[in-house]
Amino acid sequence: MARTAQQIIDRSIQRSALNNPDLVPTAQLLQYITLSERQAYMRASRINPDYFGKDAVTATRAAFTDSWDLAATPGDVGVLTRAEVQTIVGSVSGVAAGDKVKLIGLRWPEIDVAPRAYVRGRKIFVYANELGANSSNMVTVLKVYYSPVPATVAVTTQSLTIPDEWTDMVAVPLSRLLAFRDRRLDEIAGIDEEFKMIGQLFDESCLAFDHGVRRPISAVPAVQAPAKG
């Protein structure tokens, strides 16, 4: 069961007999919890976006010129890793349900083949009408795979998104804030060192999770052989 924001606050206070929660307004504590939790998720997404990975379907677009707004649905997308065709109205040449949609940079569309799309401003835009040329024959829904961003923590009774084993990624920074507000600067170095160790363990967990995934053999060796002679 996920911990609530109040449990995180209590855990942070209990870390030192000198911690005084009255030094920081509750609204600011909740804001700091939100920030720290999101930092943990974005940190994981840089190492392995599948560690906290999720999948969901987009909203249904009404016209072939429309984009898919990820900020609206599914809404918690932090890093998009993959997109697939979920639903088609009519027929689209060369495209079937379940096909991968290649996510490209708009500046270099030739880096992959159709069907392609690009992401801008948390929206997915179809490239060159490759997912339908008219509103009667087009892809209407995509399935997206992504690393999420946790929701804003608005009340103390709200449960956090981060698993229990990683709540110190949120609680320790909150303890640092309490020490800083009380001008106990001598404690901060120790708290920073503790958070560094917790962060290293978190990073290793993300990497270890990734190491269990089978991948195609690369055509280029990871380590180049030394030159002969």
Long-range contacts (C-beta under 8 A, 24 or more apart in sequence): 1-159, 1-164, 2-159, 2-160, 2-161, 2-162, 2-163, 2-164, 3-159, 3-160, 3-164, 3-167, 4-156, 4-157, 4-158, 4-159, 4-160, 5-29, 5-30, 5-33, 5-153, 5-155, 5-156, 5-157, 5-158, 5-160, 6-156, 6-157, 8-33, 8-160, 8-167, 8-170, 8-171, 8-174, 9-33, 9-156, 9-174, 11-167, 11-171, 12-171, 12-172, 12-174, 12-175, 12-178, 13-178, 15-171, 15-172, 15-175, 16-175, 16-178, 16-179, 16-187, 18-179, 18-182, 18-184, 18-187, 19-175, 19-178, 19-179, 19-182, 20-178, 20-182, 21-178, 23-178, 23-181, 23-182, 24-177, 24-178, 24-181, 26-156, 29-174, 29-177, 30-153, 30-154, 30-155, 30-156, 31-153, 32-173, 32-174, 32-177, 33-153, 33-160, 33-170, 33-174, 34-150, 34-152, 34-153, 36-169, 36-170, 36-173, 36-174, 37-150, 37-153, 37-160, 37-161, 37-162, 37-169, 37-170, 38-149, 38-150, 39-169, 40-162, 40-166, 40-169, 40-170, 40-202, 41-78, 41-147, 41-148, 41-149, 41-150, 41-161, 41-162, 42-78, 42-79, 42-149, 43-199, 43-202, 43-203, 44-147, 44-202, 44-206, 45-78, 45-79, 45-147, 47-203, 47-206, 47-207, 47-210, 48-206, 48-207, 48-209, 48-210, 49-79, 49-81, 49-146, 49-147, 50-81, 50-147, 50-209, 50-210, 50-213, 51-147, 51-205, 51-206, 51-209, 51-210, 52-147, 52-148, 53-81, 53-145, 53-146, 53-147, 54-145, 54-146, 54-147, 54-148, 55-143, 55-144, 55-145, 55-146, 56-143, 56-144, 56-146, 57-86, 57-141, 57-142, 57-143, 57-144, 58-86, 58-124, 58-141, 58-142, 58-143, 58-144, 59-141, 60-87, 60-140, 60-141, 61-138, 61-140, 61-141, 62-135, 63-135, 64-126, 64-129, 64-131, 64-132, 64-133, 64-134, 64-135, 64-137, 64-138, 67-123, 67-124, 67-125, 67-126, 68-123, 68-124, 68-142, 69-122, 69-123, 70-119, 70-122, 70-123, 70-124, 70-144, 70-146, 71-122, 71-123, 74-144, 74-146, 76-148, 76-149, 76-150, 76-151, 77-122, 77-144, 77-146, 77-148, 77-149, 78-146, 78-147, 78-148, 78-149, 79-146, 79-147, 80-119, 80-124, 80-144, 80-145, 80-146, 81-145, 81-146, 81-147, 82-144, 82-145, 83-117, 83-124, 83-142, 83-143, 83-144, 83-145, 84-142, 84-143, 84-144, 84-145, 85-115, 85-131, 85-139, 85-142, 85-143, 86-139, 86-141, 86-142, 86-143, 87-139, 87-140, 87-141, 88-132, 88-138, 88-139, 88-140, 89-132, 89-135, 89-136, 89-137, 89-138, 89-140, 90-132, 90-136, 90-137, 90-138, 91-137, 92-131, 92-132, 92-133, 92-137, 92-138, 92-139, 95-130, 95-131, 95-139, 101-131, 101-142, 115-139, 166-202, 168-198, 169-198, 169-199, 169-202, 172-198
